[in-house]
Amino acid sequence: MVIFQLLLVVSIVVLGAVDAPVNVTTAAIVAIGVAFFSASQDVLVDAYRTDLLSEIERGKGGATHVTG
């Protein structure tokens, strides 16, 4: 999770530094990277929550995650 969080932060910073009107392709590639790292982090957090919580606690855990 930490690796994907760091990759997400780096890709967001790079996306902010790219001059999108001039470098449309670069901005699009970095934006795809942001989406990929964000989705991967979401999957990892869901898997961790599933491993951490018992079956009875998963509903409340999911609600807490969405609220947070």
C-alpha positions in Angstrom: 0.0 0.0 0.0 2.8 2.4 0.8 4.5 1.8 -2.6 1.3 2.6 -4.4 0.6 5.7 -2.2 4.1 7.0 -3.0 3.6 6.3 -6.7 0.3 8.1 -6.6 1.8 11.1 -4.9 4.6 11.3 -7.4 2.3 10.9 -10.4 0.0 13.6 -9.1 3.0 16.0 -8.7 4.2 15.2 -12.2 0.7 15.7 -13.6 0.6 19.1 -11.9 4.0 20.0 -13.4 3.1 19.0 -17.0 2.0 21.7 -19.3 -1.1 19.9 -20.6 -1.9 22.2 -23.6 1.6 21.7 -24.9 2.2 18.1 -23.9 -1.2 16.5 -24.2 0.2 13.0 -24.7 2.4 13.2 -21.6 -0.5 14.6 -19.5 -2.8 11.7 -20.7 -0.2 9.1 -19.9 0.4 10.5 -16.4 -3.3 10.8 -15.8 -3.7 7.1 -16.7 -0.9 6.4 -14.2 -2.8 8.3 -11.5 -6.0 6.3 -12.3 -4.1 3.0 -12.2 -2.2 3.8 -8.9 -5.4 5.0 -7.3 -7.4 2.0 -8.4 -4.6 -0.4 -7.2 -4.4 1.3 -3.9 -8.2 1.0 -3.5 -8.0 -2.7 -4.2 -5.2 -3.2 -1.7 -7.1 -1.3 1.0 -10.2 -3.4 0.4 -8.1 -6.6 0.6 -6.4 -5.5 3.8 -9.8 -4.6 5.3 -11.2 -8.0 4.3 -8.2 -9.8 5.9 -8.3 -7.6 9.1 -12.0 -7.8 9.9 -14.2 -10.8 10.6 -17.1 -11.6 8.4 -19.6 -10.0 10.8 -17.5 -6.7 11.0 -17.0 -6.2 7.2 -20.3 -4.3 6.6 -19.5 -1.8 9.3 -15.9 -1.6 8.1 -16.9 -0.9 4.6 -19.3 1.8 5.7 -16.6 3.4 7.9 -14.2 3.3 4.9 -16.7 5.0 2.6 -17.6 7.6 5.2 -13.9 8.3 6.0 
